[in-house]
Amino acid sequence: MTLAPSAAATGTPLDALADLVADGDVVVLSGAGLSTDSGIPDYRGATGSLRRHTPMTYQTFTRDPRGRHRYWARSFVGWRQMRDARPNDGHRAVGALQAAGLLGGLITQNVDGLHQAGGATDVVELHGGLDRTVCLGCGDVADRGALDERLRAANPGFGPRVDGINPDGDAELPDELLDGFVMVECLACDEDLLKPDVVFFGETVPRDRVDHCFALVEQAGSLVVLGSSLTVMSGYRFVLRAASLGVPVAIVNAGPTRGDARADVRVDAPLGEVLPALAGRLAG
């Protein structure tokens, strides 16, 4: 564990983090690093999927029918592992801190729903959720489980086992298998324009959602970042806003982050160790 110089006088990094969280009104910003213990890889860590996988972009998904078909074939297989993933000790610790009344808001960059499964409520899903679909033609929002049932009926026997999934819920499949996949249409408008209700790379987070997150940060007693490298502006902007307002920032992440220079408290350690220990102190 490492500690920013400005917080060094308070003791260990966990002590400094506990002091900050104990004051309450904490806004949590979580990233993919929180879900790695649940079997979902992150993007940029030592085994991150960006090292071996180019994620789907909004431009490819909307403009290239073949690319969209390829995504859904891979996502059909990957969804099963995403659906079956279970919250880990870190998710449960965040839920316990919220239940103890210490959190003023919870923003996640993850699309896996594991915060909610771990007991958290009122989670702002910055990048949406894989448990829903949206039709780009008519705007209908539907349950992903219902789509999965329809896809299973349309693709009997399709679905080879895969060793892992990507953070956006798809899996690597050989190209020769893709032509055998059959995609279904939107039940509301019969168009082949279904999309998972998530923000792809190259897509803009809805403005009202961003504004809501900014409002949470502006009212926060502190901002605590969990498991995010803050490489993209989508999450980093909230660190910048907090720092500009004098809201204390703590970052808990295994490895360096883009926001380290802005952190008042910096804990470089596995979240699966830090968060249960923190919850044990404050929400036990």
Helices and strands as residue ranges (DSSP letters): G 5-10, H 13-22, E 26-30, G 32-34, G 36-38, G 49-51, H 58-63, H 65-84, H 89-99, E 103-108, H 114-117, E 123-125, E 128-135, E 141-143, H 144-154, H 175-178, E 194-198, H 207-218, E 222-226, H 233-245, E 249-252, G 260-262, E 265-267, H 271-282
